[in-house]
């Protein structure tokens, strides 16, 4: 493993533990690695004082039952802590969120789209952007009414922001979905969201789908039992960051070996292998990062979706 990649592995674990030990949050433990990823991608080490200030800012705008709270609160606090003016950013987020709610039902994913709007476009564009996103959402919903839901809002918003023709976007996403769905017959929801994420990536649809499929299969062939739920979105994005599958595989194995020998992964209360593989993908996405705020947002939401799926499964098992 080269020095830069080793440094990113070390930082990921350091930031994860700083966020946990600093007791910034009191919730699901999977959020600490996700917030560590955000700090890494934004080149910002967690800061106790700034994080607490940003938490207060979020609470100022969001009541206890607000969608800015829950799992999304930790992510929003971390994102704001990386901004030069967290208060002004949160004010724009609140304005963007209010605009989105004129066309969409409140959801835990809507604040992430509001953050993207607040940091990528002037407030004067919020309403036009929201209308365009709603129009594109309706097209996807008409094609897959059982698969299109609130969790797809962020991806569809990012696709709308690309400026591409809506018909072209939908045709490409459908092509990718049809190419992959047979391989994941019992995971159609995750493949549907994956097709949106891959449509965000540069390149032709068949090549993007093939890169994901090749990486997934090579991992499985080498006995890395990568999950088939929403974590495939993060893997699909990684597969399309401009690196050859062989290089990604080599780096993945080295990162996974590093994590496997680190605290927090193992039989006694640590993260599972499946989760460790997802964390390896997060680290490599920082390593390969191409500067795209859209793909960063897509990566964050893909992990939030996986976390929510795990929480739902745990709740169902306990019932």
LINZIKA-V438051 format. One line per field, one symbol per residue. phi: phi as a letter, one per 30 degrees, with the letter a starting at -180 (. if undefined). psi: psi as a letter, one per 30 degrees, with the letter a starting at -180 (. if undefined). burial: I if it has 9 or more other ideal C-beta (glycine too) atoms within 8 Angstrom, else O. Layout:
phi=???
psi=???
burial=???
This chain:
phi=.ddddddddddedddeddddddhdbbbeddddddddeddddchbdebeddddddddddddcbdecdddcieddddddddddccdbeddddddddddddddddbbddadcdeddddeddcbadedceddddddddddeddddddbddcdbeddedddddddddidddddddddddddeddcdddbecbddddddeddddddddjdeedddddddddddddddcicdddcdddddddddedccjcdeddddddeddddddddccdjbldcicddeedddddddddddddcecidddddddddddddddddddddddddddd
psi=kleeeeeeeeeeeeeeeeeeffheliakfffeeeeeeeeefghjkkkeeeeeeeeeeefefkleglffabefeeeeeeeefflfieeeeeeeeeeeeeeeffflkklffeeeeeeeefgfllfffeeeeeeeeeeeeeeeefeifffkaeffeeeeeeeeffglkeeeeeeeeeeeeeffeffhegheeeeeeeeeeefflllkeeeeeeeeeeeeeeeefggjiklgbfffeeeeeefhggkleeeeeeeeeeeeeeefglkfkafiglkleeeeeeeeeeeefeegkggjfeeeeeeeeeeeeeeeeeeeeeeeef.
burial=OOOOIIOIIOIIIOIIIIIIOIOIIOOOOIIIIIIIIIIIIOOOOIOOOIIIIIIOIIOOIIOOOOIIIOIIIIIIIIIIIIIOOIOOIIIIIIIIIOIIIOOIOOIIIIIIIIIIIIIOOOOOIIOOIIIIIIIIIOIIIOIOOOOIOIIIIIIIIIIIIIOOOIOOIIOIIIIIIOIIIOOIOOIIOIIIIIIIIIIIIOOOIOOIIOIIIIIIOIIIOOOIOIIOIIIIIIIIIIIIIOOOIOOIIOIIIIIIOIIOOIOIIOOOOIOOOIIIIIIIIIIIIIIIIOOOIIIIIIIIIIIIIIIIIIIOOOOOOOO
